[in-house]
Amino acid sequence: MSTQRLGIIMHGVTGRMGMNQHLIRSILAIREQGGVVLSNGDRVVVDPILVGRNADKIERLAKQHGVERWTTDVDAALANPDDRLFFDAASTQLRAELLKKAMDAGKDVYSEKPTAETLDVALDLARYAKAKGVKNGVVHDKLSLPGLMKLKALRENGFFGDILSVRGEFGYWVFEGGWQEAQRPSWNYRKKDGGGIILDMLCHWRYVLDHTFGPVRSVSCLGKTHIPKRYDENGQPYVADADDAAYATFELEGGAVVQLNSSWCTRVHRDDLVTFHVDGTLGSAVAGLHGCKTQSRVNTPKPVWNPDVPQTMNFYDDWAEVPNNRVYDNGFKVQWEDFIRHLFEDTPWSYDLLSGAKGVQLAELGQKSWAERRWIDIPELEV
């Protein structure tokens, strides 16, 4: 048994997602546990170098978490042959150019999503990686959420029978700023900066639906900008012209219908910030980020519609919790570990730049559906 080093150039990890999920809860957690164990017993230890534009911010982050290497010079970092992998969690608008530059430097690449703002750019990026022969991955973190893993296990074990429909609710109230600080950065609400919930969330819904319930075959989407005025990080008002809510319907292969609402303008009255209700011929399930409850055909109650008297049935009592029969680790960390094994052992890996392009495709077609107010079929993508 031996130990192998993986040098990782981590770009854009001073932002909320990059810092918390990728740096602290994934790479530093992997470092703390002693690395990733391969099938032959070898161990891969991670050695990150943090890259960002703000020297003070990146230095403080590195020192706070005991990361010895940091720089503001992306080109210098890419020139180091000892660092094999480039990771990007910064601006979507700059992502394709950065990933190509990394591939030109001989690096394998791993990226947040969306991989680009348009399908043409995202697909070109996937083809570029194939031509370069580099290993590549795109974060598909929600597939490793306990709730969704339980739903997938139920489907694979035949619990649902034929899936009829899926209803999903995602979102929460993002404060406008000014009187109450916003929980999300202001660029999310400006078109020119790549903002908009359709581009953000339909990229997620593509891989969630494809891998959990079945391939998406068509989409109908209505976007809205409910709150046109917000306040930025400096308390200054700005025009919020990007969509802050999306109301989408999808048809899956086999005919199942999915309704998914995504909104930064909704106050939560449900069990979690995202919930999925799945109805099938043999049973139904409701899942959030972690929990999942089921109701089988034989346990389904028989309510009677009578609007003249108060409802006496407690419908929540007729559902059973799916037990936690395994330990669920952080979803981002799980995918980092799987991708590292793919790098060193060539284990199967489905979440590549082509899969990322499919997410951009769905977002683009969702926007097209909104603009043209019609259903749109989803063509197959190839590289």
Salt bridges, closest charged atoms under 4 A:
ASP47 OD2 - ARG5 NH2 3.01
ASP47 OD1 - ARG69 NE 3.61
ASP56 OD2 - ARG60 NE 3.04
GLU59 OE2 - LYS63 NZ 3.11
ASP75 OD1 - LYS101 NZ 3.21
ASP83 OD1 - ARG5 NH2 2.80
ASP83 OD2 - ARG69 NH1 2.95
ASP88 OD1 - HIS11 ND1 2.68
ASP88 OD2 - ARG95 NE 2.75
ASP104 OD1 - LYS132 NZ 3.16
ASP108 OD2 - ARG84 NE 2.76
GLU112 OE2 - HIS22 NE2 2.76
GLU112 OE1 - LYS113 NZ 2.88
ASP124 OD2 - LYS100 NZ 2.46
ASP141 OD1 - LYS113 NZ 3.23
ASP141 OD2 - LYS142 NZ 3.80
ASP193 OD2 - ARG190 NE 2.56
ASP193 OD1 - LYS192 NZ 3.57
ASP200 OD2 - ARG184 NH2 3.08
ASP210 OD2 - ARG206 NE 2.91
ASP244 OD2 - ARG230 NH2 3.83
GLU253 OE1 - ARG217 NH2 2.34
ASP279 OD2 - ARG167 NH1 3.21
ASP279 OD1 - HIS277 NE2 3.03
ASP329 OD2 - LYS333 NZ 2.56
GLU337 OE2 - LYS333 NZ 3.04
ASP338 OD1 - ARG341 NH1 3.48
ASP346 OD1 - LYS135 NZ 3.36
GLU372 OE2 - LYS368 NZ 2.85
GLU372 OE1 - ARG374 NE 2.54
GLU380 OE2 - ARG217 NH1 3.26
